[in-house]
Amino acid sequence: MTASASYFNRHIFFCLNERAEGQASCSRHGAQAAFEHCKASVSKAGLSGKGQVRVNKAGCLDRCAGAPVAVVYPEAVWYTYVDQSDIDEIVESHLKNGQVVERLRLADDVGR
Ligand code: FES
């Protein structure tokens, strides 16, 4: 049996979770809008579909203190972002060209 290529080359998962009032959570920091913007940007760039990039919703990723967060696989690179231009940079640099956006990386010790 020969190894087959992954169906998708990369996934980006956006936490869209909302936690109780007073607790950090991604939905209170623009995660839904960022997810939708990313989906549209990936599609516009011609990167969606088999062998390319899949943009997915996720529940809590347990790193809420860094909200809003997203993670890209297979590299397992975690990001935190502020606005749509940050998302554009992740799409262009990482999802399209495989270059990690160092300035948006989530610190390793950020948890819930
Ligand atoms: S609410 Fe987003 S990581 Fe927990």
Backbone and ligand atoms as CSV (ligand in chain L), in Angstrom:
chain,resi,resn,atom,element,x,y,z
A,1,MET,N,N,0.842,-1.192,0.000
A,1,MET,CA,C,0.000,0.000,0.000
A,1,MET,C,C,0.884,1.252,0.000
A,2,THR,N,N,0.578,2.164,-0.867
A,2,THR,CA,C,1.373,3.390,-0.926
A,2,THR,C,C,0.692,4.504,-0.136
A,3,ALA,N,N,1.520,5.384,0.417
A,3,ALA,CA,C,0.979,6.515,1.167
A,3,ALA,C,C,0.306,7.479,0.198
A,4,SER,N,N,-0.820,8.023,0.608
A,4,SER,CA,C,-1.499,8.989,-0.250
A,4,SER,C,C,-1.332,10.384,0.326
A,5,ALA,N,N,-1.429,11.359,-0.537
A,5,ALA,CA,C,-1.322,12.750,-0.084
A,5,ALA,C,C,-2.552,13.094,0.743
A,6,SER,N,N,-2.414,14.056,1.623
A,6,SER,CA,C,-3.557,14.507,2.417
A,6,SER,C,C,-4.620,15.082,1.497
A,7,TYR,N,N,-5.862,14.914,1.910
A,7,TYR,CA,C,-6.960,15.475,1.110
A,7,TYR,C,C,-6.824,16.995,1.034
A,8,PHE,N,N,-6.534,17.604,2.205
A,8,PHE,CA,C,-6.219,19.036,2.227
A,8,PHE,C,C,-4.752,19.214,2.598
A,9,ASN,N,N,-4.149,20.220,2.022
A,9,ASN,CA,C,-2.748,20.513,2.313
A,9,ASN,C,C,-2.595,21.149,3.693
A,10,ARG,N,N,-3.534,22.045,4.017
A,10,ARG,CA,C,-3.520,22.723,5.318
A,10,ARG,C,C,-4.931,22.964,5.807
A,11,HIS,N,N,-5.054,22.993,7.130
A,11,HIS,CA,C,-6.295,23.432,7.788
A,11,HIS,C,C,-5.967,24.619,8.669
A,12,ILE,N,N,-6.889,25.569,8.719
A,12,ILE,CA,C,-6.813,26.585,9.767
A,12,ILE,C,C,-8.109,26.513,10.552
A,13,PHE,N,N,-7.970,26.351,11.857
A,13,PHE,CA,C,-9.120,26.255,12.761
A,13,PHE,C,C,-9.232,27.544,13.562
A,14,PHE,N,N,-10.410,28.148,13.527
A,14,PHE,CA,C,-10.691,29.351,14.320
A,14,PHE,C,C,-11.567,28.979,15.501
A,15,CYS,N,N,-11.117,29.278,16.699
A,15,CYS,CA,C,-11.995,29.126,17.852
A,15,CYS,C,C,-13.072,30.191,17.760
A,16,LEU,N,N,-14.351,29.750,17.833
A,16,LEU,CA,C,-15.482,30.693,17.820
A,16,LEU,C,C,-16.248,30.624,19.136
A,17,ASN,N,N,-15.608,30.085,20.138
A,17,ASN,CA,C,-16.307,29.851,21.403
A,17,ASN,C,C,-16.570,31.140,22.173
A,18,GLU,N,N,-17.677,31.089,22.941
A,18,GLU,CA,C,-18.000,32.184,23.858
A,18,GLU,C,C,-18.046,31.615,25.265
A,19,ARG,N,N,-17.247,32.175,26.145
A,19,ARG,CA,C,-17.250,31.725,27.531
A,19,ARG,C,C,-18.082,32.683,28.369
A,20,ALA,N,N,-18.244,32.358,29.618
A,20,ALA,CA,C,-19.094,33.147,30.508
A,20,ALA,C,C,-18.612,34.590,30.606
A,21,GLU,N,N,-19.538,35.466,30.907
A,21,GLU,CA,C,-19.248,36.894,31.082
A,21,GLU,C,C,-18.022,37.085,31.974
A,22,GLY,N,N,-17.138,37.974,31.546
A,22,GLY,CA,C,-15.973,38.261,32.366
A,22,GLY,C,C,-14.777,37.377,32.089
A,23,GLN,N,N,-14.963,36.314,31.295
A,23,GLN,CA,C,-13.845,35.428,30.964
A,23,GLN,C,C,-13.389,35.700,29.533
A,24,ALA,N,N,-12.089,35.607,29.313
A,24,ALA,CA,C,-11.570,35.804,27.956
A,24,ALA,C,C,-12.153,34.732,27.047
A,25,SER,N,N,-12.623,35.138,25.887
A,25,SER,CA,C,-13.052,34.142,24.905
A,25,SER,C,C,-13.007,34.738,23.508
A,26,CYS,N,N,-12.798,33.869,22.548
A,26,CYS,CA,C,-12.544,34.316,21.176
A,26,CYS,C,C,-13.731,35.038,20.553
A,27,SER,N,N,-14.945,34.579,20.861
A,27,SER,CA,C,-16.104,35.211,20.222
A,27,SER,C,C,-16.270,36.667,20.641
A,28,ARG,N,N,-15.720,37.029,21.777
A,28,ARG,CA,C,-15.809,38.428,22.229
A,28,ARG,C,C,-14.707,39.288,21.627
A,29,HIS,N,N,-13.875,38.684,20.803
A,29,HIS,CA,C,-12.750,39.413,20.200
A,29,HIS,C,C,-12.749,39.288,18.681
A,30,GLY,N,N,-13.932,39.244,18.106
A,30,GLY,CA,C,-14.023,39.310,16.642
A,30,GLY,C,C,-13.725,38.034,15.891
A,31,ALA,N,N,-13.825,36.881,16.568
A,31,ALA,CA,C,-13.454,35.622,15.912
A,31,ALA,C,C,-14.370,35.269,14.738
A,32,GLN,N,N,-15.664,35.510,14.884
A,32,GLN,CA,C,-16.601,35.153,13.806
A,32,GLN,C,C,-16.285,35.940,12.529
A,33,ALA,N,N,-16.070,37.235,12.679
A,33,ALA,CA,C,-15.757,38.078,11.513
A,33,ALA,C,C,-14.432,37.655,10.889
A,34,ALA,N,N,-13.463,37.309,11.727
A,34,ALA,CA,C,-12.160,36.889,11.212
A,34,ALA,C,C,-12.287,35.572,10.449
A,35,PHE,N,N,-13.061,34.650,10.992
A,35,PHE,CA,C,-13.302,33.362,10.327
A,35,PHE,C,C,-13.919,33.593,8.946
A,36,GLU,N,N,-14.946,34.429,8.902
A,36,GLU,CA,C,-15.638,34.684,7.628
A,36,GLU,C,C,-14.702,35.388,6.641
A,37,HIS,N,N,-13.912,36.319,7.149
A,37,HIS,CA,C,-12.967,37.018,6.276
A,37,HIS,C,C,-11.925,36.036,5.732
A,38,CYS,N,N,-11.455,35.140,6.558
A,38,CYS,CA,C,-10.459,34.154,6.127
A,38,CYS,C,C,-11.034,33.236,5.052
A,39,LYS,N,N,-12.245,32.763,5.281
A,39,LYS,CA,C,-12.908,31.895,4.290
A,39,LYS,C,C,-13.001,32.594,2.934
A,40,ALA,N,N,-13.441,33.843,2.973
A,40,ALA,CA,C,-13.597,34.604,1.731
A,40,ALA,C,C,-12.242,34.851,1.062
A,41,SER,N,N,-11.227,35.152,1.861
A,41,SER,CA,C,-9.898,35.440,1.306
A,41,SER,C,C,-9.271,34.201,0.680
A,42,VAL,N,N,-9.431,33.067,1.361
A,42,VAL,CA,C,-8.885,31.805,0.838
A,42,VAL,C,C,-9.564,31.454,-0.488
A,43,SER,N,N,-10.870,31.653,-0.519
A,43,SER,CA,C,-11.614,31.371,-1.735
A,43,SER,C,C,-11.196,32.310,-2.869
A,44,LYS,N,N,-11.112,33.595,-2.545
A,44,LYS,CA,C,-10.737,34.608,-3.542
A,44,LYS,C,C,-9.338,34.354,-4.097
A,45,ALA,N,N,-8.457,33.838,-3.240
A,45,ALA,CA,C,-7.079,33.571,-3.662
A,45,ALA,C,C,-6.963,32.257,-4.441
A,46,GLY,N,N,-8.095,31.546,-4.587
A,46,GLY,CA,C,-8.068,30.282,-5.322
A,46,GLY,C,C,-7.409,29.155,-4.547
A,47,LEU,N,N,-7.423,29.284,-3.209
A,47,LEU,CA,C,-6.723,28.292,-2.373
A,47,LEU,C,C,-7.643,27.238,-1.770
A,48,SER,N,N,-8.964,27.349,-1.997
A,48,SER,CA,C,-9.865,26.387,-1.353
A,48,SER,C,C,-10.057,25.158,-2.235
A,49,GLY,N,N,-10.372,24.046,-1.593
A,49,GLY,CA,C,-10.643,22.811,-2.325
A,49,GLY,C,C,-9.577,21.753,-2.108
A,50,LYS,N,N,-9.822,20.598,-2.703
A,50,LYS,CA,C,-8.963,19.427,-2.537
A,50,LYS,C,C,-7.499,19.769,-2.829
A,51,GLY,N,N,-6.632,19.293,-1.945
A,51,GLY,CA,C,-5.206,19.523,-2.127
A,51,GLY,C,C,-4.746,20.907,-1.714
A,52,GLN,N,N,-5.689,21.702,-1.196
A,52,GLN,CA,C,-5.326,23.069,-0.822
A,52,GLN,C,C,-5.665,23.341,0.644
A,53,VAL,N,N,-6.439,24.396,0.892
A,53,VAL,CA,C,-6.643,24.858,2.272
A,53,VAL,C,C,-8.104,24.735,2.681
A,54,ARG,N,N,-8.318,24.291,3.910
A,54,ARG,CA,C,-9.670,24.228,4.480
A,54,ARG,C,C,-9.725,25.137,5.702
A,55,VAL,N,N,-10.710,26.039,5.714
A,55,VAL,CA,C,-10.915,26.954,6.843
A,55,VAL,C,C,-12.051,26.395,7.685
A,56,ASN,N,N,-11.773,26.072,8.955
A,56,ASN,CA,C,-12.767,25.423,9.805
A,56,ASN,C,C,-13.078,26.193,11.074
A,57,LYS,N,N,-14.336,26.044,11.517
A,57,LYS,CA,C,-14.745,26.550,12.831
A,57,LYS,C,C,-14.286,25.546,13.880
A,58,ALA,N,N,-13.992,26.043,15.052
A,58,ALA,CA,C,-13.689,25.142,16.167
A,58,ALA,C,C,-14.355,25.662,17.435
A,59,GLY,N,N,-14.545,24.764,18.363
A,59,GLY,CA,C,-14.967,25.155,19.701
A,59,GLY,C,C,-13.729,25.627,20.458
A,60,CYS,N,N,-13.851,25.697,21.759
A,60,CYS,CA,C,-12.744,26.203,22.565
A,60,CYS,C,C,-11.486,25.362,22.333
A,61,LEU,N,N,-10.386,26.040,22.062
A,61,LEU,CA,C,-9.097,25.367,21.841
A,61,LEU,C,C,-8.238,25.396,23.098
A,62,ASP,N,N,-8.835,25.874,24.192
A,62,ASP,CA,C,-8.202,25.839,25.516
A,62,ASP,C,C,-6.998,26.777,25.643
A,63,ARG,N,N,-6.985,27.827,24.845
A,63,ARG,CA,C,-5.902,28.815,24.949
A,63,ARG,C,C,-6.525,30.223,24.995
A,64,CYS,N,N,-7.611,30.311,25.727
A,64,CYS,CA,C,-8.481,31.487,25.752
A,64,CYS,C,C,-7.782,32.773,26.188
A,65,ALA,N,N,-6.759,32.666,27.000
A,65,ALA,CA,C,-6.078,33.870,27.481
A,65,ALA,C,C,-5.436,34.639,26.338
A,66,GLY,N,N,-5.232,33.983,25.209
A,66,GLY,CA,C,-4.657,34.646,24.044
A,66,GLY,C,C,-5.691,35.052,23.019
A,67,ALA,N,N,-6.966,34.992,23.385
A,67,ALA,CA,C,-8.072,35.230,22.452
A,67,ALA,C,C,-7.940,36.556,21.712
A,68,PRO,N,N,-8.280,36.483,20.409
A,68,PRO,CA,C,-8.770,35.344,19.638
A,68,PRO,C,C,-7.607,34.512,19.075
A,69,VAL,N,N,-7.828,33.209,18.986
A,69,VAL,CA,C,-6.761,32.326,18.509
A,69,VAL,C,C,-7.217,31.476,17.319
A,70,ALA,N,N,-6.224,31.074,16.541
A,70,ALA,CA,C,-6.438,30.141,15.433
A,70,ALA,C,C,-5.192,29.279,15.344
A,71,VAL,N,N,-5.339,28.071,14.774
A,71,VAL,CA,C,-4.184,27.181,14.652
A,71,VAL,C,C,-4.156,26.585,13.249
A,72,VAL,N,N,-2.955,26.491,12.697
A,72,VAL,CA,C,-2.764,25.953,11.350
A,72,VAL,C,C,-2.075,24.594,11.447
A,73,TYR,N,N,-2.676,23.591,10.803
A,73,TYR,CA,C,-2.070,22.267,10.686
A,73,TYR,C,C,-1.793,21.985,9.222
A,74,PRO,N,N,-0.759,21.196,8.894
A,74,PRO,CA,C,-0.063,20.272,9.779
A,74,PRO,C,C,1.086,20.875,10.589
A,75,GLU,N,N,1.392,22.146,10.421
A,75,GLU,CA,C,2.553,22.690,11.138
A,75,GLU,C,C,2.284,22.916,12.623
A,76,ALA,N,N,0.998,22.924,13.031
A,76,ALA,CA,C,0.633,23.193,14.431
A,76,ALA,C,C,1.177,24.541,14.893
A,77,VAL,N,N,0.965,25.549,14.070
A,77,VAL,CA,C,1.374,26.913,14.409
A,77,VAL,C,C,0.155,27.672,14.908
A,78,TRP,N,N,0.287,28.232,16.120
A,78,TRP,CA,C,-0.809,28.967,16.763
A,78,TRP,C,C,-0.651,30.459,16.533
A,79,TYR,N,N,-1.790,31.088,16.236
A,79,TYR,CA,C,-1.783,32.531,16.010
A,79,TYR,C,C,-2.789,33.233,16.901
A,80,THR,N,N,-2.488,34.502,17.178
A,80,THR,CA,C,-3.472,35.418,17.709
A,80,THR,C,C,-3.484,36.599,16.753
A,81,TYR,N,N,-4.623,37.225,16.591
A,81,TYR,CA,C,-4.760,38.258,15.564
A,81,TYR,C,C,-5.616,39.398,16.095
A,82,VAL,N,N,-5.524,40.530,15.406
A,82,VAL,CA,C,-6.288,41.697,15.827
A,82,VAL,C,C,-7.340,42.075,14.793
A,83,ASP,N,N,-6.938,42.134,13.553
A,83,ASP,CA,C,-7.868,42.638,12.542
A,83,ASP,C,C,-7.742,41.867,11.231
A,84,GLN,N,N,-8.480,42.335,10.228
A,84,GLN,CA,C,-8.520,41.615,8.956
A,84,GLN,C,C,-7.177,41.637,8.240
A,85,SER,N,N,-6.388,42.668,8.465
A,85,SER,CA,C,-5.087,42.688,7.787
A,85,SER,C,C,-4.176,41.592,8.345
A,86,ASP,N,N,-4.357,41.257,9.628
A,86,ASP,CA,C,-3.603,40.127,10.185
A,86,ASP,C,C,-4.027,38.824,9.498
A,87,ILE,N,N,-5.312,38.673,9.296
A,87,ILE,CA,C,-5.813,37.469,8.623
A,87,ILE,C,C,-5.278,37.416,7.191
A,88,ASP,N,N,-5.286,38.557,6.517
A,88,ASP,CA,C,-4.765,38.609,5.147
A,88,ASP,C,C,-3.308,38.153,5.101
A,89,GLU,N,N,-2.551,38.552,6.116
A,89,GLU,CA,C,-1.133,38.182,6.148
A,89,GLU,C,C,-0.967,36.679,6.381
A,90,ILE,N,N,-1.777,36.107,7.239
A,90,ILE,CA,C,-1.719,34.650,7.479
A,90,ILE,C,C,-2.085,33.905,6.193
A,91,VAL,N,N,-3.102,34.381,5.491
A,91,VAL,CA,C,-3.522,33.720,4.241
A,91,VAL,C,C,-2.393,33.788,3.213
A,92,GLU,N,N,-1.883,34.974,2.978
A,92,GLU,CA,C,-0.886,35.168,1.927
A,92,GLU,C,C,0.448,34.481,2.269
A,93,SER,N,N,0.900,34.684,3.492
A,93,SER,CA,C,2.214,34.182,3.859
A,93,SER,C,C,2.198,32.689,4.197
A,94,HIS,N,N,1.353,32.309,5.146
A,94,HIS,CA,C,1.391,30.919,5.617
A,94,HIS,C,C,0.542,29.972,4.755
A,95,LEU,N,N,-0.727,30.308,4.587
A,95,LEU,CA,C,-1.608,29.359,3.890
A,95,LEU,C,C,-1.251,29.235,2.414
A,96,LYS,N,N,-0.800,30.321,1.822
A,96,LYS,CA,C,-0.448,30.275,0.394
A,96,LYS,C,C,0.998,29.865,0.170
A,97,ASN,N,N,1.910,30.473,0.944
A,97,ASN,CA,C,3.338,30.274,0.658
A,97,ASN,C,C,4.116,29.471,1.698
A,98,GLY,N,N,3.442,29.025,2.759
A,98,GLY,CA,C,4.105,28.175,3.749
A,98,GLY,C,C,5.075,28.894,4.671
A,99,GLN,N,N,5.014,30.230,4.696
A,99,GLN,CA,C,5.898,31.006,5.573
A,99,GLN,C,C,5.137,31.436,6.825
A,100,VAL,N,N,5.589,30.978,7.969
A,100,VAL,CA,C,4.929,31.314,9.238
A,100,VAL,C,C,5.038,32.818,9.484
A,101,VAL,N,N,3.932,33.410,9.990
A,101,VAL,CA,C,3.923,34.845,10.318
A,101,VAL,C,C,4.367,34.980,11.776
A,102,GLU,N,N,5.663,35.162,11.956
A,102,GLU,CA,C,6.242,35.125,13.309
A,102,GLU,C,C,5.622,36.170,14.244
A,103,ARG,N,N,5.325,37.348,13.721
A,103,ARG,CA,C,4.845,38.424,14.594
A,103,ARG,C,C,3.458,38.138,15.179
A,104,LEU,N,N,2.715,37.206,14.582
A,104,LEU,CA,C,1.371,36.888,15.088
A,104,LEU,C,C,1.328,35.582,15.876
A,105,ARG,N,N,2.478,34.962,16.070
A,105,ARG,CA,C,2.491,33.689,16.803
A,105,ARG,C,C,2.069,33.886,18.250
A,106,LEU,N,N,1.288,32.943,18.738
A,106,LEU,CA,C,0.864,32.937,20.139
A,106,LEU,C,C,2.028,32.388,20.974
A,107,ALA,N,N,2.308,33.067,22.082
A,107,ALA,CA,C,3.395,32.598,22.955
A,107,ALA,C,C,3.086,31.184,23.475
A,108,ASP,N,N,4.114,30.381,23.623
A,108,ASP,CA,C,3.951,28.978,24.006
A,108,ASP,C,C,3.262,28.772,25.355
A,109,ASP,N,N,3.408,29.751,26.251
A,109,ASP,CA,C,2.879,29.545,27.604
A,109,ASP,C,C,1.463,30.090,27.799
A,110,VAL,N,N,0.798,30.510,26.729
A,110,VAL,CA,C,-0.573,31.011,26.861
A,110,VAL,C,C,-1.547,29.849,26.924
A,111,GLY,N,N,-2.299,29.804,27.983
A,111,GLY,CA,C,-3.270,28.730,28.147
A,111,GLY,C,C,-4.670,29.267,28.301
A,112,ARG,N,N,-5.449,28.666,29.179
A,112,ARG,CA,C,-6.813,29.115,29.363
A,112,ARG,C,C,-6.853,30.316,30.275
L,1,FES,S1,S,-12.591,30.527,23.936
L,1,FES,FE1,FE,-11.178,30.459,22.255
L,1,FES,S2,S,-9.588,29.172,22.972
L,1,FES,FE2,FE,-11.065,29.106,24.540
